[in-house]
Amino acid sequence: MRNVDINRLNEIYLDVLKELGNIGAGNAITALSTMIGKKVDMKVPTVKILELVEVPDIFGSPDTVIVGIYFGLDGDVKGNILFTLDLDSASSLIWNLMGIEAKEEFDELEKSALEEIGNIMAGSYVASLSTLTSLNMKISPPALSIDMAGAILSVPAIQYGEISDKILFIETQFVEGERLIRGDFFLIPDINSFDLILKALGVEVNGEQNS
Amino acid sequence: MESKILRVGMADAKVTKSPGILTTIGLGSCVGIVLYDPIAKVAGLVHIMLPYSNKISDNSNKLKFADTGIEILIEEMLKEGANPKRLISKLAGGAQMFSSKINSDIMNIGERNVIATKEVLKKLGIPIVAEDTGGNYGRTIEFYSEDGRLLVKTIGHGVKYI
């Protein structure tokens, strides 16, 4: 099987991945908007490729505390999805959804609300990609961690570490007017799934020709 | 004299001499391995992500792995005057950040990193004098080459010296 080399992803790949991020996140944010009954604005997604060494710094300092909601991705496309929020944004989401002012140490009910928000958003994200590519994708139940950004990001970084010295992710930010909600989606397909996604979208993979 | 603090990133390693301080911030499933020669007061820290280099096809960064990472760290420490026979080690990290409802192989990578690290150190005859590994939370560590203390900081799971 021919693999896509992450070091040689060209502009077309990046555009395709950006568009996937755009569509997926657009649907996820529509779901969020419906859930909280408010308009949510999305920023243009960015595809980022970072050296592993730089990964813990995505949120500023690696000891910044963030909320991470993690999903395994299975089916034709394998990989994982990580949805992250800073603490203020997580509080804002809980406020919007439940009408309670959460303290920074979230209780079990608030944590489960965050998991559910993540679940609905990631579910819509994946459903739209699945429709677009006609590939079967399903997500695992959500798992939540509130901890240092570096520690949370080590999980996808390790998965990329098995195949490359770089990590690729699609970042999408969104903002809800009255209270700021900033979240990031990291769609991290296994490297072997890249090829499959690109082919499903009719993109020529112009890597090495030995199949 | 002001102690110099050297920061070690993911899949990265640094070596210092007393009174230098080595730190790595936000260790999750990765393992921070400190090697120390208490006589020469030469310390090294490597932040590994995966167990063994021979199980992975693309292993251009050898500091990613427990086996090759430790090997390279020792070489660098010898250049700074450490004696391999005097080396001791301290470990931190190897957490499982997300609960095991999900795919087990990926999720227990922290534990596999710790096991591999211990196997490699045992083979090299380097004793482990302290460790703070496992659990489901991140750690920030600081190693003081002056006296060999390792500070472990967490969010909600305390701060301690090991």
Boltz contact constraints between the chains, C-beta under 6 A:
constraints:
  - contact:
      token1: [A, 52]
      token2: [B, 10]
      max_distance: 6.0
  - contact:
      token1: [A, 52]
      token2: [B, 11]
      max_distance: 6.0
  - contact:
      token1: [A, 53]
      token2: [B, 9]
      max_distance: 6.0
  - contact:
      token1: [A, 53]
      token2: [B, 10]
      max_distance: 6.0
  - contact:
      token1: [A, 53]
      token2: [B, 12]
      max_distance: 6.0
  - contact:
      token1: [A, 55]
      token2: [B, 10]
      max_distance: 6.0
  - contact:
      token1: [A, 56]
      token2: [B, 10]
      max_distance: 6.0
  - contact:
      token1: [A, 56]
      token2: [B, 26]
      max_distance: 6.0
  - contact:
      token1: [A, 62]
      token2: [B, 25]
      max_distance: 6.0
  - contact:
      token1: [A, 62]
      token2: [B, 26]
      max_distance: 6.0
  - contact:
      token1: [A, 63]
      token2: [B, 25]
      max_distance: 6.0
  - contact:
      token1: [A, 63]
      token2: [B, 26]
      max_distance: 6.0
  - contact:
      token1: [A, 63]
      token2: [B, 140]
      max_distance: 6.0
  - contact:
      token1: [A, 65]
      token2: [B, 155]
      max_distance: 6.0
  - contact:
      token1: [A, 70]
      token2: [B, 98]
      max_distance: 6.0
  - contact:
      token1: [A, 72]
      token2: [B, 102]
      max_distance: 6.0
  - contact:
      token1: [A, 72]
      token2: [B, 103]
      max_distance: 6.0
  - contact:
      token1: [A, 140]
      token2: [B, 102]
      max_distance: 6.0
  - contact:
      token1: [A, 141]
      token2: [B, 101]
      max_distance: 6.0
  - contact:
      token1: [A, 143]
      token2: [B, 98]
      max_distance: 6.0
  - contact:
      token1: [A, 143]
      token2: [B, 99]
      max_distance: 6.0
  - contact:
      token1: [A, 143]
      token2: [B, 101]
      max_distance: 6.0
  - contact:
      token1: [A, 143]
      token2: [B, 102]
      max_distance: 6.0
  - contact:
      token1: [A, 145]
      token2: [B, 97]
      max_distance: 6.0
  - contact:
      token1: [A, 145]
      token2: [B, 98]
      max_distance: 6.0
  - contact:
      token1: [A, 147]
      token2: [B, 137]
      max_distance: 6.0
  - contact:
      token1: [A, 147]
      token2: [B, 138]
      max_distance: 6.0
  - contact:
      token1: [A, 147]
      token2: [B, 155]
      max_distance: 6.0
  - contact:
      token1: [A, 148]
      token2: [B, 26]
      max_distance: 6.0
  - contact:
      token1: [A, 148]
      token2: [B, 138]
      max_distance: 6.0
  - contact:
      token1: [A, 150]
      token2: [B, 25]
      max_distance: 6.0
  - contact:
      token1: [A, 150]
      token2: [B, 26]
      max_distance: 6.0
  - contact:
      token1: [A, 151]
      token2: [B, 26]
      max_distance: 6.0
  - contact:
      token1: [A, 151]
      token2: [B, 28]
      max_distance: 6.0
  - contact:
      token1: [A, 151]
      token2: [B, 97]
      max_distance: 6.0
  - contact:
      token1: [A, 151]
      token2: [B, 138]
      max_distance: 6.0
  - contact:
      token1: [A, 152]
      token2: [B, 97]
      max_distance: 6.0
  - contact:
      token1: [A, 154]
      token2: [B, 28]
      max_distance: 6.0
  - contact:
      token1: [A, 154]
      token2: [B, 29]
      max_distance: 6.0
  - contact:
      token1: [A, 154]
      token2: [B, 30]
      max_distance: 6.0
  - contact:
      token1: [A, 155]
      token2: [B, 97]
      max_distance: 6.0
  - contact:
      token1: [A, 158]
      token2: [B, 29]
      max_distance: 6.0
  - contact:
      token1: [A, 158]
      token2: [B, 49]
      max_distance: 6.0
  - contact:
      token1: [A, 158]
      token2: [B, 109]
      max_distance: 6.0
  - contact:
      token1: [A, 161]
      token2: [B, 49]
      max_distance: 6.0
  - contact:
      token1: [A, 161]
      token2: [B, 50]
      max_distance: 6.0
  - contact:
      token1: [A, 161]
      token2: [B, 64]
      max_distance: 6.0
  - contact:
      token1: [A, 162]
      token2: [B, 56]
      max_distance: 6.0
  - contact:
      token1: [A, 163]
      token2: [B, 58]
      max_distance: 6.0
  - contact:
      token1: [A, 164]
      token2: [B, 58]
      max_distance: 6.0
  - contact:
      token1: [A, 165]
      token2: [B, 60]
      max_distance: 6.0
  - contact:
      token1: [A, 165]
      token2: [B, 61]
      max_distance: 6.0
